[in-house]
Amino acid sequence: MMEKRIAAQRIASYGAKPIEENVAVEEPLELHINGSPWAAIMRTPGQDCELAIGLLYTEGIISSYSEIDEIRLEDNVIIIEGDFSVDDHVRGFVRSSSCGVCGSASLDSIFSRNPPKIPNKGFTLNFEDVEELVGKLSEGQSFFQTTGGMHAVGLFDQDLEIVSITEDVGRHNAMDKIIGQSISSLPHNSLGFLLSGRVSFEMVQKAVMAGSPCIIAI
């Protein structure tokens, strides 16, 4: 459940008025790797397995889905078994919805995975294209439209079609969700990322890991 309805009050010049309001849900998700707790993430429920896969990939822990033998969700716990180790990465970190880089052990560990080479040709946009894409992202943010409290990340192609959108209270989570969702088609050499938030270091890092040549952000 990505949103819920709660009792609230709207304050105006005439006083307080009781109302009901839709709000974004944020709950903790624990990641257990090969039998041991590894991390806790504050996130919006939904696409939790994709979130975990995307996080492991963008942190440089796995290089493909084939390294995962089993992944399952039990309540708010993701249990993952696979042919990889998290021993060299920060164990037991808590990632809030506003934090991304706090989970990275180091840049060296990420780039030691040899991220896909990003092509410098074949992906062109003009100003009107950017305006069109930003409008399409806004139209596709269904949970933002009802709650006003979620970020979104979209993947778009060179025909200006948005092929996928994910939403979450945390922009880093939304990015990890969309990368985890599309891990079997990496690298995204011919796809760009659309962000509802700012272009922070962490978001660039994730796009680099995905092999994408383009980021557009609000």
C-alpha positions as CSV (number, residue, x, y, z in Angstrom):
1,M,0.0,0.0,0.0
2,M,1.7,3.1,-1.3
3,E,-0.8,5.6,0.2
4,K,-3.3,5.8,2.9
5,R,-6.2,8.0,4.0
6,I,-6.0,9.8,7.3
7,A,-8.0,12.3,9.3
8,A,-6.6,15.9,9.2
9,Q,-7.5,19.5,9.6
10,R,-7.4,22.3,7.1
11,I,-6.6,25.7,8.6
12,A,-8.1,28.8,7.0
13,S,-9.1,32.3,8.0
14,Y,-12.5,31.0,9.2
15,G,-10.8,28.4,11.5
16,A,-10.1,24.7,11.3
17,K,-12.1,22.3,9.2
18,P,-11.9,18.5,9.6
19,I,-11.1,16.6,6.4
20,E,-9.6,13.4,5.1
21,E,-6.3,13.4,3.2
22,N,-4.3,11.0,1.2
23,V,-0.7,10.7,2.4
24,A,2.3,8.7,1.1
25,V,3.3,5.7,3.2
26,E,6.8,5.3,4.5
27,E,7.9,2.1,6.3
28,P,11.2,0.4,7.0
29,L,12.4,-2.5,4.9
30,E,15.1,-4.8,6.2
31,L,17.5,-6.5,3.8
32,H,18.9,-9.9,4.9
33,I,21.8,-11.1,2.8
34,N,22.9,-14.7,2.9
35,G,21.4,-15.3,6.3
36,S,22.5,-12.1,8.0
37,P,20.8,-8.7,8.4
38,W,22.6,-6.1,6.2
39,A,20.6,-2.9,5.9
40,A,17.4,-1.1,6.7
41,I,15.8,1.2,4.2
42,M,12.9,3.7,4.8
43,R,10.8,3.4,1.6
44,T,7.3,3.4,0.2
45,P,6.1,-0.2,0.0
46,G,5.8,-1.6,-3.5
47,Q,8.4,-3.1,-5.9
48,D,10.4,-4.1,-2.8
49,C,12.3,-6.9,-4.6
50,E,13.2,-4.5,-7.4
51,L,14.4,-1.9,-4.8
52,A,16.7,-4.4,-3.2
53,I,18.1,-5.7,-6.5
54,G,18.7,-2.1,-7.8
55,L,20.4,-1.1,-4.5
56,L,22.7,-4.2,-4.7
57,Y,23.6,-3.4,-8.3
58,T,24.1,0.4,-7.9
59,E,26.2,-0.2,-4.7
60,G,28.5,-2.4,-6.9
61,I,27.7,-5.6,-4.9
62,I,26.2,-7.6,-7.8
63,S,26.8,-7.1,-11.5
64,S,23.8,-9.1,-12.8
65,Y,20.6,-10.7,-11.6
66,S,22.2,-14.1,-12.3
67,E,24.2,-13.7,-9.0
68,I,21.0,-13.9,-7.0
69,D,19.8,-17.5,-6.3
70,E,16.7,-16.6,-4.3
71,I,14.9,-13.4,-3.3
72,R,11.6,-13.2,-1.4
73,L,9.6,-10.8,0.7
74,E,8.3,-11.7,4.1
75,D,6.4,-8.9,5.7
76,N,8.8,-6.0,5.6
77,V,11.9,-8.2,5.2
78,I,13.6,-9.0,1.9
79,I,15.6,-12.2,2.1
80,I,18.3,-12.7,-0.5
81,E,20.6,-15.6,-1.1
82,G,23.2,-15.6,-3.8
83,D,26.8,-16.0,-5.0
84,F,28.1,-12.7,-3.8
85,S,29.4,-11.1,-0.6
86,V,28.6,-7.9,1.3
87,D,31.6,-8.2,3.6
88,D,33.4,-5.3,2.1
89,H,30.4,-3.0,2.3
90,V,28.9,-1.0,5.1
91,R,26.9,-3.5,7.2
92,G,23.8,-2.5,9.2
93,F,23.4,1.0,7.7
94,V,20.0,2.7,7.9
95,R,19.1,4.6,4.7
96,S,16.5,7.3,5.2
97,S,14.3,8.3,2.3
98,S,16.4,11.5,1.8
99,C,19.8,9.7,1.9
100,G,21.6,7.7,-0.7
101,V,25.4,8.0,-0.5
102,C,25.4,7.0,3.2
103,G,25.0,3.4,2.0
104,S,28.0,3.4,-0.3
105,A,31.1,1.8,1.1
106,S,33.3,3.8,-1.2
107,L,33.5,5.0,-4.8
108,D,36.4,2.6,-5.4
109,S,34.3,-0.4,-4.6
110,I,31.6,0.8,-7.0
111,F,33.9,1.5,-9.9
112,S,35.8,-1.7,-9.3
113,R,32.8,-3.3,-10.9
114,N,33.7,-1.8,-14.2
115,P,30.5,0.1,-15.0
116,P,29.2,-0.1,-18.6
117,K,30.9,2.2,-21.0
118,I,28.6,5.1,-21.8
119,P,28.5,6.1,-25.5
120,N,29.1,9.7,-26.4
121,K,27.1,9.6,-29.7
122,G,23.6,8.7,-30.8
123,F,21.5,10.4,-28.1
124,T,20.4,13.9,-28.9
125,L,17.7,16.1,-27.5
126,N,16.5,19.6,-28.0
127,F,14.8,22.0,-25.7
128,E,11.3,21.1,-26.9
129,D,12.0,17.5,-26.2
130,V,12.9,18.2,-22.6
131,E,9.7,20.1,-22.1
132,E,7.7,17.3,-23.6
133,L,9.4,14.7,-21.4
134,V,9.0,16.6,-18.2
135,G,5.3,17.0,-19.0
136,K,4.9,13.2,-19.6
137,L,6.7,12.5,-16.3
138,S,4.3,14.8,-14.4
139,E,1.3,13.1,-16.1
140,G,2.6,9.7,-15.1
141,Q,3.1,10.4,-11.4
142,S,-0.2,8.9,-10.2
143,F,0.7,8.7,-6.6
144,F,2.2,12.2,-6.5
145,Q,-1.1,13.5,-7.9
146,T,-3.0,12.0,-5.1
147,T,-0.6,12.5,-2.2
148,G,1.7,15.4,-3.2
149,G,4.5,13.5,-1.4
150,M,6.4,11.2,-3.8
151,H,9.3,11.4,-6.1
152,A,9.4,9.7,-9.5
153,V,12.0,8.4,-11.9
154,G,11.2,7.5,-15.5
155,L,13.1,5.8,-18.2
156,F,12.7,7.2,-21.7
157,D,13.9,6.2,-25.2
158,Q,15.1,8.3,-28.1
159,D,11.5,8.5,-29.5
160,L,10.6,10.4,-26.3
161,E,8.5,7.6,-25.0
162,I,8.6,6.9,-21.3
163,V,9.0,3.1,-21.0
164,S,8.7,2.9,-17.2
165,I,8.0,5.0,-14.1
166,T,8.6,4.3,-10.5
167,E,7.5,6.3,-7.4
168,D,8.7,6.5,-3.8
169,V,9.0,9.0,-1.0
170,G,12.8,8.7,-1.6
171,R,14.2,9.7,-4.9
172,H,17.1,7.3,-4.5
173,N,14.6,4.5,-3.8
174,A,12.7,5.3,-7.0
175,M,16.0,5.2,-9.0
176,D,16.9,1.8,-7.4
177,K,13.5,0.4,-8.1
178,I,13.6,1.3,-11.8
179,I,17.1,-0.1,-12.2
180,G,16.2,-3.3,-10.4
181,Q,13.1,-3.6,-12.5
182,S,15.1,-3.3,-15.7
183,I,18.3,-5.1,-14.6
184,S,17.9,-7.8,-17.3
185,S,18.2,-5.2,-20.0
186,L,21.2,-3.3,-18.7
187,P,23.2,-1.4,-19.9
188,H,20.7,1.4,-20.7
189,N,22.9,2.9,-23.5
190,S,19.9,4.1,-25.5
191,L,17.7,5.1,-22.5
192,G,17.7,8.3,-20.4
193,F,16.6,9.0,-16.8
194,L,13.9,11.5,-15.9
195,L,14.0,12.7,-12.3
196,S,11.4,14.6,-10.4
197,G,14.0,15.8,-7.9
198,R,17.5,17.3,-8.1
199,V,20.6,15.8,-9.8
200,S,22.6,14.8,-6.7
201,F,25.9,12.8,-6.8
202,E,24.1,9.6,-5.9
203,M,21.6,9.9,-8.7
204,V,24.4,10.4,-11.2
205,Q,26.3,7.5,-9.7
206,K,23.3,5.2,-10.3
207,A,22.8,6.4,-13.8
208,V,26.5,5.7,-14.5
209,M,26.2,2.2,-13.1
210,A,23.2,1.7,-15.4
211,G,25.2,2.9,-18.4
212,S,22.8,5.7,-19.3
213,P,24.1,8.7,-21.3
214,C,21.4,11.1,-20.2
215,I,19.7,12.6,-17.1
216,I,16.9,15.1,-17.2
217,A,15.7,16.6,-13.9
218,I,13.1,19.1,-12.7
